[in-house]
Amino acid sequence: MEHTVGCLICGRDLLYTEKPRDLACAVCGEVQSTMAACEAGHFVCDRCHSLEALNLIEQFCITTALEDPHAIACILMRYPAVRMHGPEHHFLVPASLIAAYCNHQGEPGRKGALLKQARARAGMVRGGSCGTHGTCGAAVGTGIFVSLITGSTPLKKQEWSLANQMTARSLMAIARHGGPRCCKRDSWLAISAAVTFLSERFGVTLPVEEAARCEFSDINRECLLEACPFYAGYPTG
């Protein structure tokens, strides 16, 4: 049975300790330092938690012709491999943006190389960074996206600035809505910030039909309900 929330092994709640401890991954057996394990003591490393989902995300984004990053993200989120929460969202955000951007620009052939780079960079962002490092992986994902389409490096000037501005704008949008974590909400907020940024700074207007409407409230134990702008019962306009 696949568990969409909590522990991937048994479905129990995840517990977070104040100090890291060394635990063996219940899937691959590799010992890693972590602050997260379930009530039964199961720990699943980021690589094992995300691998199936990452393959799915990359393949779908290569083949899709959609130009709406929200639509792409929502389709991917409906797959069981993409959990309610998890580091796969760190790749899902830039992947959705890369696919939409390249399709819209009439350059679908660029997607493969950009997605491989985005996947590698997103893999460097640890799960739970939103609570431990003060930077959400979804926001970092938008910075990854901008850095890739501009060819930014640590030695570039304007490109470097744009990538950092993008991450900062996404982080502010996420922070304004407060915690606790919701990888779906944070991903949508980050993508929305990136769409606006593309229009303002690059003159590229992606055809976003409408804001995402959350389909996952019933499986998110930390859902903000009416306090979330994507909650299905939230008034529009």
C-alpha positions in Angstrom: 0.0 0.0 0.0 1.3 3.4 -0.9 1.1 6.1 1.8 0.6 9.7 0.6 1.2 11.3 3.9 3.4 10.4 6.9 5.8 7.5 6.8 6.2 5.8 3.4 6.8 2.5 5.1 3.9 2.3 7.6 1.9 5.5 7.2 2.4 6.7 10.8 3.1 10.4 11.7 6.6 11.8 11.2 8.3 13.1 14.3 11.0 15.7 14.2 13.8 15.9 16.8 15.7 19.1 17.8 19.1 17.4 17.1 20.0 15.2 14.2 20.7 11.5 14.6 22.1 8.8 12.4 19.5 6.4 11.1 19.6 3.7 8.4 17.2 4.3 5.5 14.4 1.7 5.6 14.7 1.3 1.8 18.4 1.4 0.8 20.0 0.9 4.2 22.4 3.9 3.9 23.0 5.6 7.2 22.4 9.3 7.2 22.0 12.1 9.7 18.4 13.1 10.0 15.9 14.9 12.3 12.9 13.1 10.9 11.6 9.6 11.5 8.2 8.1 12.0 6.6 7.0 15.3 7.8 3.5 14.6 11.4 4.7 13.9 11.3 4.4 10.1 13.5 6.8 8.1 13.5 7.1 4.3 16.3 9.1 2.7 15.5 11.8 0.2 16.9 9.7 -2.7 14.6 6.8 -2.0 11.7 9.0 -1.1 11.9 10.8 -4.5 13.4 8.5 -7.1 10.2 7.2 -8.7 8.6 10.6 -8.6 11.6 12.3 -10.2 11.6 9.9 -13.2 7.9 10.6 -13.6 8.3 14.3 -13.5 11.2 14.4 -16.0 9.5 12.1 -18.5 6.2 13.9 -18.4 7.8 17.3 -18.8 9.8 16.2 -21.8 6.7 14.9 -23.6 4.0 17.4 -22.6 3.1 20.2 -25.0 1.3 22.2 -22.3 2.4 25.9 -21.8 0.6 26.4 -18.4 3.0 25.6 -15.5 0.2 25.4 -13.0 -1.6 22.8 -15.2 1.6 20.8 -15.6 2.2 20.8 -11.8 -1.3 19.8 -11.0 -1.2 16.9 -13.3 2.0 15.6 -11.8 0.7 16.1 -8.3 -2.1 13.7 -8.9 0.2 10.8 -9.5 0.6 8.5 -6.4 4.4 8.7 -6.8 4.3 12.4 -5.9 3.6 12.4 -2.2 1.6 15.0 -0.3 4.9 16.4 1.0 8.5 15.6 0.0 11.7 16.8 -1.8 10.3 15.7 -5.2 8.6 19.1 -5.2 12.0 20.8 -5.3 12.3 19.4 -8.9 8.6 19.5 -9.8 8.6 23.3 -9.6 11.5 24.1 -12.0 10.5 21.1 -14.2 7.0 22.5 -14.7 8.4 25.9 -15.4 11.0 24.7 -17.9 8.4 22.6 -19.8 5.9 25.5 -20.0 8.6 28.0 -20.9 10.3 26.0 -23.6 6.9 24.9 -25.1 5.7 28.5 -25.1 8.9 29.7 -26.8 8.7 27.1 -29.5 11.8 25.4 -28.2 10.7 22.0 -26.9 14.1 20.5 -27.9 15.8 22.4 -25.1 13.8 20.7 -22.4 15.8 17.5 -22.1 19.1 19.1 -21.2 17.5 21.7 -19.0 15.5 19.2 -17.1 18.5 17.0 -16.4 20.4 20.0 -15.0 17.4 21.1 -12.9 17.0 17.6 -11.5 20.7 17.5 -10.5 20.5 21.0 -8.9 17.2 20.3 -7.1 18.7 17.1 -5.7 21.1 19.2 -3.7 18.3 20.8 -1.7 17.6 18.8 1.4 14.1 17.7 2.4 12.7 19.9 5.3 14.9 22.9 4.3 11.9 25.1 4.8 12.0 24.5 8.5 15.7 24.0 9.1 17.4 26.4 6.7 14.9 29.1 6.2 14.6 28.5 2.5 11.8 26.5 0.8 12.9 24.1 -1.9 10.0 25.2 -4.1 11.4 28.8 -4.0 14.9 27.5 -4.7 13.3 25.7 -7.7 12.3 29.0 -9.2 15.8 30.3 -8.8 17.1 27.1 -10.5 14.7 27.7 -13.4 15.8 31.3 -13.9 19.5 30.4 -13.6 19.1 27.8 -16.3 17.2 29.9 -18.9 19.6 32.8 -18.4 22.8 30.7 -18.3 23.7 32.1 -14.9 26.9 31.2 -13.1 28.5 32.5 -9.9 30.6 34.9 -12.1 27.7 36.3 -14.2 26.3 39.8 -13.3 22.7 40.3 -14.5 21.9 36.6 -14.8 23.2 36.0 -11.2 21.1 38.9 -9.9 17.9 37.7 -11.7 18.2 34.2 -10.3 18.6 35.4 -6.8 15.8 38.0 -7.2 13.5 35.1 -8.3 14.2 33.0 -5.3 13.8 35.9 -3.0 10.4 36.8 -4.5 9.2 33.2 -4.2 10.4 33.0 -0.6 8.5 36.2 0.3 5.3 34.9 -1.2 5.6 31.6 0.7 6.6 33.2 4.0 3.6 35.6 3.9 1.3 32.6 4.1 3.0 31.1 7.1 3.5 27.5 8.2 3.3 24.7 8.7 4.7 23.1 5.6 2.5 22.3 2.6 4.5 21.3 -0.4 1.5 21.8 -2.7 0.7 25.3 -1.5 4.4 26.4 -1.6 4.9 25.0 -5.1 1.9 26.8 -6.4 2.9 30.1 -4.8 6.4 29.7 -6.2 5.2 29.0 -9.7 2.8 31.9 -9.5 5.7 34.2 -8.5 7.8 32.9 -11.4 5.0 33.5 -13.9 4.8 37.1 -12.8 8.6 37.5 -12.8 8.8 36.1 -16.3 6.3 38.6 -17.5 7.9 41.6 -15.8 11.6 40.9 -16.4 11.6 38.8 -19.7 8.4 39.9 -21.4 7.3 36.3 -21.6 3.6 35.8 -20.6 2.8 32.1 -20.0 -0.9 31.2 -20.6 -2.0 30.4 -17.1 -5.7 29.9 -17.4 -6.6 30.0 -13.7 -5.1 29.7 -10.2 -4.7 26.2 -8.9 -7.5 24.8 -6.8 -6.3 22.3 -4.2 -7.4 18.7 -4.5 -5.4 17.5 -1.5 -6.9 19.1 1.6 -8.4 15.8 2.8 -5.0 14.1 3.0 -3.0 17.0 4.4 -3.1 16.8 8.2 -1.6 20.3 8.5 -3.9 22.0 6.0 -4.6 25.7 6.7 -8.1 25.3 5.1 -9.7 28.7 4.5 -6.4 30.5 5.3 -4.9 29.0 2.2 -5.5 30.8 -1.1 -5.8 27.5 -3.0 -8.3 25.9 -0.6 -11.3 24.7 -2.7 -13.7 26.5 -0.4 -11.8 29.8 -0.5 -13.7 32.7 -2.1 -12.3 34.0 -5.3 -12.1 37.5 -6.6 
